[in-house]
Amino acid sequence: MEDDVPDPEPLGGDLIDPTVATPARIYSYLLGGKDHSPADRAAAEKALEAMPVRDFARVNRAFLTRAVRHLAETGLDQFLDLGIGLPAPGSAAETALSVRPDARIVGVDNDPTVLAHARAHRGDPELSGATIVAGDVRRPAEILGNPEVRGRLDFDRPVAVLLVAVLHFVVDEDDPYGAVRTLMDAVAPGSVLVLSQVTADLDPEGIRATAKTYARSSVRTAVRSSKEIAAFFDGLEPVDPGLVLLSQWRPDQHVLAGDDRIGLYGGVALKR
Ligand SMILES: C[S@@+](CC[C@H](N)C(=O)[O-])C[C@H]1O[C@@H](n2cnc3c(N)ncnc32)[C@H](O)[C@@H]1O
């Protein structure tokens, strides 16, 4: 289910337009972060009328944290966090570094607010712990060729490729499946794909209303079925418990009653 609004102007370089809501700033608002404008707050509040999107953000972020902790504990020390977003607790960098202080994390985002924030705090690893570069998931070859990415991560060793709550902002005509394939082809055996994405399988009406809110933001949205999301893992070996609702992915004490009603699928899969 894709929205039918025309493709918005691409986020131009360093141009920050606070009057147009962006997913990164809406998400920051939903997670209790500090980086958002009145337009972002209005979009989030409108979405909250249709669906418990704050719970979506919390459940998603908790999955990211659990997945990164699991991977760091099982030996991974390189993380490519695509669509890293704005600083908020439970980030991949904070989590990976808490387990493995030697971990290397590169974040990529196409929202100029994320990049401006990263620039302002460059050299201050306590604030993000990640090297953050400009890049667009729709152009994976540019990300893979970026000298900062290459300089920080060793592609001859396993890398965790994170696409957490990003691919529902990449519509099919922008070939998200090809992007995932390109990224996973570039990493060494032993690498993993960590992925989550919104589904309409649980609440089609709520999702439709929420997608309309996001249609006025800087991006288009693509909500997918569990089958369509599973196709992102083609050619990879699912790590137990496979592709599931996020509340079912190695749950811990932070998974709350009712989280099984949150329509987000995700999982981790291994490149042999
Ligand atoms: C909902 S946030 C998720 C943040 C983080 N990955 C998490 O799960 O906690 C989505 C992020 O993806 C970024 N994003 C959306 N489309 C993108 C694209 N085509 N390329 C790179 N980043 C993108 C947004 O700017 C935003 O920071």
The ligand as an SDF file (V2000), in Angstrom:
LIG
                    3D

 27 29  0  0  0  0  0  0  0  0999 V2000
   11.6830    6.3560   12.0950 C   0  0  0  0  0  0  0  0  0  0  0  0
   13.3510    6.9000   11.9870 S   0  0  0  0  0  0  0  0  0  0  0  0
   14.2170    5.4560   12.5610 C   0  0  0  0  0  0  0  0  0  0  0  0
   15.5260    5.7750   13.2880 C   0  0  0  0  0  0  0  0  0  0  0  0
   16.3070    4.5580   13.7540 C   0  0  0  0  0  0  0  0  0  0  0  0
   16.7040    3.7390   12.6210 N   0  0  0  0  0  0  0  0  0  0  0  0
   15.4900    3.7160   14.6980 C   0  0  0  0  0  0  0  0  0  0  0  0
   14.8860    2.7310   14.2410 O   0  0  0  0  0  0  0  0  0  0  0  0
   15.4220    4.0050   15.9020 O   0  0  0  0  0  0  0  0  0  0  0  0
   13.6550    6.8060   10.2240 C   0  0  0  0  0  0  0  0  0  0  0  0
   14.9560    7.4330    9.8190 C   0  0  0  0  0  0  0  0  0  0  0  0
   15.2490    7.0490    8.4730 O   0  0  0  0  0  0  0  0  0  0  0  0
   15.6950    8.1910    7.7740 C   0  0  0  0  0  0  0  0  0  0  0  0
   15.4190    7.9770    6.3340 N   0  0  0  0  0  0  0  0  0  0  0  0
   14.2200    7.9320    5.6990 C   0  0  0  0  0  0  0  0  0  0  0  0
   14.3840    7.6880    4.3920 N   0  0  0  0  0  0  0  0  0  0  0  0
   15.7240    7.5880    4.1850 C   0  0  0  0  0  0  0  0  0  0  0  0
   16.5310    7.3490    3.0340 C   0  0  0  0  0  0  0  0  0  0  0  0
   15.9730    7.1750    1.8300 N   0  0  0  0  0  0  0  0  0  0  0  0
   17.8680    7.3070    3.1810 N   0  0  0  0  0  0  0  0  0  0  0  0
   18.4450    7.4960    4.4000 C   0  0  0  0  0  0  0  0  0  0  0  0
   17.7440    7.7300    5.5270 N   0  0  0  0  0  0  0  0  0  0  0  0
   16.3900    7.7660    5.4290 C   0  0  0  0  0  0  0  0  0  0  0  0
   14.9210    9.3470    8.3630 C   0  0  0  0  0  0  0  0  0  0  0  0
   15.5300   10.5980    8.1060 O   0  0  0  0  0  0  0  0  0  0  0  0
   14.9310    8.9630    9.8360 C   0  0  0  0  0  0  0  0  0  0  0  0
   16.0660    9.4550   10.4920 O   0  0  0  0  0  0  0  0  0  0  0  0
  1  2  1  0
  2  3  1  0
  2 10  1  0
  3  4  1  0
  4  5  1  0
  5  6  1  0
  5  7  1  0
  7  8  2  0
  7  9  1  0
 10 11  1  0
 11 12  1  0
 11 26  1  0
 12 13  1  0
 13 14  1  0
 13 24  1  0
 14 15  1  0
 14 23  1  0
 15 16  2  0
 16 17  1  0
 17 18  1  0
 17 23  2  0
 18 19  1  0
 18 20  2  0
 20 21  1  0
 21 22  2  0
 22 23  1  0
 24 25  1  0
 24 26  1  0
 26 27  1  0
M  CHG  2   2   1   9  -1
M  END
$$$$
